[in-house]
Amino acid sequence: MLRIEYAYWLIAAFLFYTSWRKAGERQFYCAAFWGLLGLLFAGGDAVLAAQKAGNALPAQLAGCVVIALALIAPRMRRKAHPETASASARLASALRLGHKLFVPALLIPLVTLVVALVGEHLSIGGHALLAKPQMTLTGLMLACVIALLAAARVAQAPVLQGVSEGRRLLDAIGWAALLPLLLAALGEVFTQSGVGAAIAALAQMILPEGNAFLCLLVFALGMVLFTVIMGNAFAAFPVMMAGIGLPLLVHRYGAHPAILGSMGMLCGYCGTLLTPMAADYNLVPAALLELRNPYGVIRAQAWSAAGIFAATFLAMWALVFR
Amino acid sequence: MNYWPLLGVAVIVIGFALRFNPVPVVVGAALVSGLLAGLHVPDLLALLGKSFVSSRMLLMFVLTLPAIGLLEHAGLREHAQQWMGRLRGMTLARLLIGYLLVREALAMFGLTGVAGAAQTVRPLLAPMGEAAAEKIHPELDAADRDEVRAVAAATDNIGRFFGEDVFIALGAVLLIQGFYAQHGIDLTPLSIALWALPTAIAAFVIQSVRIWLFQRRLQRRASARNAQEG
């Protein structure tokens, strides 16, 4: 059965390859960085299994590796790396291959889509072919492998050259690739340290008595602010709901729970558009698109976020106290 | 109430404001918050390691890089640009608004993973957008080019975020339902998802208007440059 773990092993292999090539180029900090990250990916399941069985040592070692990665990251030079084909060679190849070039690129979303839709019904002799949890991600893994094979065929190049080109792109992203995982871990640590509870307590302290509108405004802005800090509306939601939403808005002022929950969450999503803490949506794309300003994507969406927040808040105010 | 762990938030804010490398800033903030909350060092290390490896799925996008890299080597971006140049009537605004519509509609059906910065924006949408912008002004400068790419990435994010909340079986709706269920209020997922519709529509309208304004800004810049040259 195809499980999501295989994707992690593939990623680990790719990271080890990148590390090996970096060592060959005598960039040892980069080699160490990708190698250590590869270790975390290859050993991740063993860490989680040991943790479940009550042995915390592998997880502690993983924590040490994370700290080592943080110490190495500032020493990595992200330099613009030369393209492997000249502009004229790429243009000639583009003219020769034409629309065929789109096929492997479109296979990535298409195969992911098909697997996400029908994946759980695929079986051979009664055995499910794909594990049900995270079907879309399994689909993405399959899609990437199929697209790589198709791309190698279209470009008439060996598959290994694809891996080597991929390494070039990964190099361009550099340490930014690590941020989404680190921020997820930070969110977990914040939750365990009671950061959320402290913020909710502060918000309740500044709250004026007996004004439903101001209370709703503090709730909505709190969702935005807390999402900006945590990088994730899902982390902000339970905190703001337990602190303000449920005790004050729902129980005291009679707010409609479904509207409050849904639109409150969407206020948080506006915060996601504004924060470097949501690295996978804001900083990684900037690195991937090789923008010179790492905050370029945030700048491009800031006014949209403000507009969507205003619209959502007004709708919530008009509807929630019906 | 122990307010000291909030200093971890301060570490983040100061670190990002001073533009330090974010990686050590984030790890430092985690250590500060954890230690001030009274966690023991071994427990804190284990927590950090465990939560890091539990979110490995966030690096799935690197699997797209080999295929994308090989196609780019073979001229994918050049072809996307050439093709856009030939499509008459396809403006920058039409391209981006059309993408926004498709992306948001797919997300409404829970299909958020099918597109994204690595899967669709870098190989397809950004080069097509640049080609469409070149129709407005043939000699885009580097700043314009960066802005076109950034707006493409922003459009992808906005379509995804405000579509996905309408889907009943996705994280957000289930999280809301679960929270209320824990506190004795029973809601159906549909009744929650329905209230995400007004924002989904507002997000589409607002982002479309902003795309159109961006196109007009590019047109103004182009005519200003032409006037200077002429």
Boltz contact constraints between the chains, C-beta under 6 A:
constraints:
  - contact:
      token1: [A, 8]
      token2: [B, 56]
      max_distance: 6.0
  - contact:
      token1: [A, 11]
      token2: [B, 59]
      max_distance: 6.0
  - contact:
      token1: [A, 11]
      token2: [B, 62]
      max_distance: 6.0
  - contact:
      token1: [A, 40]
      token2: [B, 53]
      max_distance: 6.0
  - contact:
      token1: [A, 41]
      token2: [B, 56]
      max_distance: 6.0
  - contact:
      token1: [A, 44]
      token2: [B, 53]
      max_distance: 6.0
  - contact:
      token1: [A, 44]
      token2: [B, 56]
      max_distance: 6.0
  - contact:
      token1: [A, 47]
      token2: [B, 53]
      max_distance: 6.0
  - contact:
      token1: [A, 51]
      token2: [B, 50]
      max_distance: 6.0
  - contact:
      token1: [A, 56]
      token2: [B, 46]
      max_distance: 6.0
  - contact:
      token1: [A, 59]
      token2: [B, 46]
      max_distance: 6.0
  - contact:
      token1: [A, 59]
      token2: [B, 49]
      max_distance: 6.0
  - contact:
      token1: [A, 59]
      token2: [B, 50]
      max_distance: 6.0
  - contact:
      token1: [A, 60]
      token2: [B, 42]
      max_distance: 6.0
  - contact:
      token1: [A, 60]
      token2: [B, 45]
      max_distance: 6.0
  - contact:
      token1: [A, 60]
      token2: [B, 46]
      max_distance: 6.0
  - contact:
      token1: [A, 62]
      token2: [B, 49]
      max_distance: 6.0
  - contact:
      token1: [A, 62]
      token2: [B, 53]
      max_distance: 6.0
  - contact:
      token1: [A, 63]
      token2: [B, 45]
      max_distance: 6.0
  - contact:
      token1: [A, 63]
      token2: [B, 48]
      max_distance: 6.0
  - contact:
      token1: [A, 63]
      token2: [B, 49]
      max_distance: 6.0
  - contact:
      token1: [A, 66]
      token2: [B, 48]
      max_distance: 6.0
  - contact:
      token1: [A, 66]
      token2: [B, 52]
      max_distance: 6.0
  - contact:
      token1: [A, 70]
      token2: [B, 23]
      max_distance: 6.0
  - contact:
      token1: [A, 70]
      token2: [B, 24]
      max_distance: 6.0
  - contact:
      token1: [A, 70]
      token2: [B, 27]
      max_distance: 6.0
  - contact:
      token1: [A, 73]
      token2: [B, 21]
      max_distance: 6.0
  - contact:
      token1: [A, 73]
      token2: [B, 23]
      max_distance: 6.0
  - contact:
      token1: [A, 74]
      token2: [B, 21]
      max_distance: 6.0
  - contact:
      token1: [A, 84]
      token2: [B, 73]
      max_distance: 6.0
  - contact:
      token1: [A, 85]
      token2: [B, 73]
      max_distance: 6.0
  - contact:
      token1: [A, 90]
      token2: [B, 75]
      max_distance: 6.0
  - contact:
      token1: [A, 90]
      token2: [B, 78]
      max_distance: 6.0
  - contact:
      token1: [A, 91]
      token2: [B, 78]
      max_distance: 6.0
  - contact:
      token1: [A, 93]
      token2: [B, 74]
      max_distance: 6.0
  - contact:
      token1: [A, 93]
      token2: [B, 75]
      max_distance: 6.0
  - contact:
      token1: [A, 94]
      token2: [B, 75]
      max_distance: 6.0
  - contact:
      token1: [A, 94]
      token2: [B, 78]
      max_distance: 6.0
  - contact:
      token1: [A, 94]
      token2: [B, 79]
      max_distance: 6.0
  - contact:
      token1: [A, 101]
      token2: [B, 71]
      max_distance: 6.0
  - contact:
      token1: [A, 101]
      token2: [B, 76]
      max_distance: 6.0
  - contact:
      token1: [A, 101]
      token2: [B, 79]
      max_distance: 6.0
  - contact:
      token1: [A, 104]
      token2: [B, 67]
      max_distance: 6.0
  - contact:
      token1: [A, 104]
      token2: [B, 71]
      max_distance: 6.0
  - contact:
      token1: [A, 105]
      token2: [B, 71]
      max_distance: 6.0
  - contact:
      token1: [A, 105]
      token2: [B, 123]
      max_distance: 6.0
  - contact:
      token1: [A, 108]
      token2: [B, 64]
      max_distance: 6.0
  - contact:
      token1: [A, 108]
      token2: [B, 119]
      max_distance: 6.0
  - contact:
      token1: [A, 109]
      token2: [B, 114]
      max_distance: 6.0
  - contact:
      token1: [A, 109]
      token2: [B, 115]
      max_distance: 6.0
  - contact:
      token1: [A, 109]
      token2: [B, 119]
      max_distance: 6.0
  - contact:
      token1: [A, 112]
      token2: [B, 113]
      max_distance: 6.0
  - contact:
      token1: [A, 112]
      token2: [B, 114]
      max_distance: 6.0
  - contact:
      token1: [A, 113]
      token2: [B, 114]
      max_distance: 6.0
  - contact:
      token1: [A, 136]
      token2: [B, 113]
      max_distance: 6.0
  - contact:
      token1: [A, 137]
      token2: [B, 57]
      max_distance: 6.0
  - contact:
      token1: [A, 137]
      token2: [B, 60]
      max_distance: 6.0
  - contact:
      token1: [A, 140]
      token2: [B, 60]
      max_distance: 6.0
  - contact:
      token1: [A, 140]
      token2: [B, 113]
      max_distance: 6.0
  - contact:
      token1: [A, 144]
      token2: [B, 63]
      max_distance: 6.0
  - contact:
      token1: [A, 144]
      token2: [B, 64]
      max_distance: 6.0
  - contact:
      token1: [A, 147]
      token2: [B, 67]
      max_distance: 6.0
  - contact:
      token1: [A, 148]
      token2: [B, 66]
      max_distance: 6.0
  - contact:
      token1: [A, 148]
      token2: [B, 67]
      max_distance: 6.0
  - contact:
      token1: [A, 151]
      token2: [B, 67]
      max_distance: 6.0
  - contact:
      token1: [A, 151]
      token2: [B, 70]
      max_distance: 6.0
  - contact:
      token1: [A, 151]
      token2: [B, 71]
      max_distance: 6.0
  - contact:
      token1: [A, 155]
      token2: [B, 70]
      max_distance: 6.0
  - contact:
      token1: [A, 155]
      token2: [B, 74]
      max_distance: 6.0
  - contact:
      token1: [A, 162]
      token2: [B, 66]
      max_distance: 6.0
  - contact:
      token1: [A, 162]
      token2: [B, 70]
      max_distance: 6.0
  - contact:
      token1: [A, 163]
      token2: [B, 66]
      max_distance: 6.0
  - contact:
      token1: [A, 165]
      token2: [B, 69]
      max_distance: 6.0
  - contact:
      token1: [A, 165]
      token2: [B, 70]
      max_distance: 6.0
  - contact:
      token1: [A, 165]
      token2: [B, 73]
      max_distance: 6.0
  - contact:
      token1: [A, 166]
      token2: [B, 65]
      max_distance: 6.0
  - contact:
      token1: [A, 166]
      token2: [B, 66]
      max_distance: 6.0
  - contact:
      token1: [A, 166]
      token2: [B, 69]
      max_distance: 6.0
  - contact:
      token1: [A, 169]
      token2: [B, 65]
      max_distance: 6.0
  - contact:
      token1: [A, 169]
      token2: [B, 69]
      max_distance: 6.0
  - contact:
      token1: [A, 170]
      token2: [B, 62]
      max_distance: 6.0
  - contact:
      token1: [A, 170]
      token2: [B, 65]
      max_distance: 6.0
  - contact:
      token1: [A, 175]
      token2: [B, 23]
      max_distance: 6.0
  - contact:
      token1: [A, 178]
      token2: [B, 23]
      max_distance: 6.0
  - contact:
      token1: [A, 179]
      token2: [B, 22]
      max_distance: 6.0
  - contact:
      token1: [A, 180]
      token2: [B, 58]
      max_distance: 6.0
  - contact:
      token1: [A, 181]
      token2: [B, 52]
      max_distance: 6.0
  - contact:
      token1: [A, 181]
      token2: [B, 55]
      max_distance: 6.0
  - contact:
      token1: [A, 181]
      token2: [B, 58]
      max_distance: 6.0
  - contact:
      token1: [A, 182]
      token2: [B, 26]
      max_distance: 6.0
  - contact:
      token1: [A, 184]
      token2: [B, 55]
      max_distance: 6.0
  - contact:
      token1: [A, 185]
      token2: [B, 48]
      max_distance: 6.0
  - contact:
      token1: [A, 185]
      token2: [B, 51]
      max_distance: 6.0
  - contact:
      token1: [A, 185]
      token2: [B, 52]
      max_distance: 6.0
  - contact:
      token1: [A, 186]
      token2: [B, 26]
      max_distance: 6.0
  - contact:
      token1: [A, 186]
      token2: [B, 30]
      max_distance: 6.0
  - contact:
      token1: [A, 188]
      token2: [B, 51]
      max_distance: 6.0
  - contact:
      token1: [A, 189]
      token2: [B, 30]
      max_distance: 6.0
  - contact:
      token1: [A, 189]
      token2: [B, 33]
      max_distance: 6.0
  - contact:
      token1: [A, 189]
      token2: [B, 34]
      max_distance: 6.0
  - contact:
      token1: [A, 190]
      token2: [B, 33]
      max_distance: 6.0
  - contact:
      token1: [A, 193]
      token2: [B, 5]
      max_distance: 6.0
  - contact:
      token1: [A, 193]
      token2: [B, 33]
      max_distance: 6.0
  - contact:
      token1: [A, 193]
      token2: [B, 34]
      max_distance: 6.0
  - contact:
      token1: [A, 193]
      token2: [B, 37]
      max_distance: 6.0
  - contact:
      token1: [A, 194]
      token2: [B, 5]
      max_distance: 6.0
  - contact:
      token1: [A, 194]
      token2: [B, 37]
      max_distance: 6.0
  - contact:
      token1: [A, 195]
      token2: [B, 5]
      max_distance: 6.0
  - contact:
      token1: [A, 195]
      token2: [B, 33]
      max_distance: 6.0
  - contact:
      token1: [A, 198]
      token2: [B, 3]
      max_distance: 6.0
  - contact:
      token1: [A, 198]
      token2: [B, 6]
      max_distance: 6.0
  - contact:
      token1: [A, 201]
      token2: [B, 1]
      max_distance: 6.0
  - contact:
      token1: [A, 229]
      token2: [B, 9]
      max_distance: 6.0
  - contact:
      token1: [A, 234]
      token2: [B, 175]
      max_distance: 6.0
  - contact:
      token1: [A, 238]
      token2: [B, 179]
      max_distance: 6.0
  - contact:
      token1: [A, 241]
      token2: [B, 179]
      max_distance: 6.0
  - contact:
      token1: [A, 246]
      token2: [B, 183]
      max_distance: 6.0
  - contact:
      token1: [A, 257]
      token2: [B, 180]
      max_distance: 6.0
  - contact:
      token1: [A, 257]
      token2: [B, 185]
      max_distance: 6.0
  - contact:
      token1: [A, 258]
      token2: [B, 187]
      max_distance: 6.0
  - contact:
      token1: [A, 258]
      token2: [B, 191]
      max_distance: 6.0
  - contact:
      token1: [A, 258]
      token2: [B, 192]
      max_distance: 6.0
  - contact:
      token1: [A, 258]
      token2: [B, 195]
      max_distance: 6.0
  - contact:
      token1: [A, 259]
      token2: [B, 195]
      max_distance: 6.0
  - contact:
      token1: [A, 261]
      token2: [B, 176]
      max_distance: 6.0
  - contact:
      token1: [A, 261]
      token2: [B, 192]
      max_distance: 6.0
  - contact:
      token1: [A, 262]
      token2: [B, 192]
      max_distance: 6.0
  - contact:
      token1: [A, 262]
      token2: [B, 195]
      max_distance: 6.0
  - contact:
      token1: [A, 262]
      token2: [B, 196]
      max_distance: 6.0
  - contact:
      token1: [A, 265]
      token2: [B, 172]
      max_distance: 6.0
  - contact:
      token1: [A, 266]
      token2: [B, 165]
      max_distance: 6.0
  - contact:
      token1: [A, 266]
      token2: [B, 199]
      max_distance: 6.0
  - contact:
      token1: [A, 269]
      token2: [B, 161]
      max_distance: 6.0
  - contact:
      token1: [A, 276]
      token2: [B, 16]
      max_distance: 6.0
  - contact:
      token1: [A, 280]
      token2: [B, 58]
      max_distance: 6.0
  - contact:
      token1: [A, 281]
      token2: [B, 157]
      max_distance: 6.0
  - contact:
      token1: [A, 285]
      token2: [B, 117]
      max_distance: 6.0
  - contact:
      token1: [A, 285]
      token2: [B, 153]
      max_distance: 6.0
  - contact:
      token1: [A, 288]
      token2: [B, 117]
      max_distance: 6.0
  - contact:
      token1: [A, 288]
      token2: [B, 122]
      max_distance: 6.0
  - contact:
      token1: [A, 289]
      token2: [B, 122]
      max_distance: 6.0
  - contact:
      token1: [A, 289]
      token2: [B, 126]
      max_distance: 6.0
  - contact:
      token1: [A, 289]
      token2: [B, 149]
      max_distance: 6.0
  - contact:
      token1: [A, 291]
      token2: [B, 146]
      max_distance: 6.0
  - contact:
      token1: [A, 296]
      token2: [B, 146]
      max_distance: 6.0
  - contact:
      token1: [A, 296]
      token2: [B, 150]
      max_distance: 6.0
  - contact:
      token1: [A, 297]
      token2: [B, 150]
      max_distance: 6.0
  - contact:
      token1: [A, 297]
      token2: [B, 153]
      max_distance: 6.0
  - contact:
      token1: [A, 297]
      token2: [B, 154]
      max_distance: 6.0
  - contact:
      token1: [A, 300]
      token2: [B, 150]
      max_distance: 6.0
  - contact:
      token1: [A, 300]
      token2: [B, 151]
      max_distance: 6.0
  - contact:
      token1: [A, 300]
      token2: [B, 154]
      max_distance: 6.0
  - contact:
      token1: [A, 301]
      token2: [B, 154]
      max_distance: 6.0
  - contact:
      token1: [A, 304]
      token2: [B, 158]
      max_distance: 6.0
  - contact:
      token1: [A, 304]
      token2: [B, 206]
      max_distance: 6.0
  - contact:
      token1: [A, 304]
      token2: [B, 207]
      max_distance: 6.0
  - contact:
      token1: [A, 304]
      token2: [B, 210]
      max_distance: 6.0
  - contact:
      token1: [A, 307]
      token2: [B, 206]
      max_distance: 6.0
  - contact:
      token1: [A, 308]
      token2: [B, 202]
      max_distance: 6.0
  - contact:
      token1: [A, 308]
      token2: [B, 203]
      max_distance: 6.0
  - contact:
      token1: [A, 308]
      token2: [B, 206]
      max_distance: 6.0
  - contact:
      token1: [A, 311]
      token2: [B, 202]
      max_distance: 6.0
  - contact:
      token1: [A, 312]
      token2: [B, 199]
      max_distance: 6.0
  - contact:
      token1: [A, 315]
      token2: [B, 198]
      max_distance: 6.0
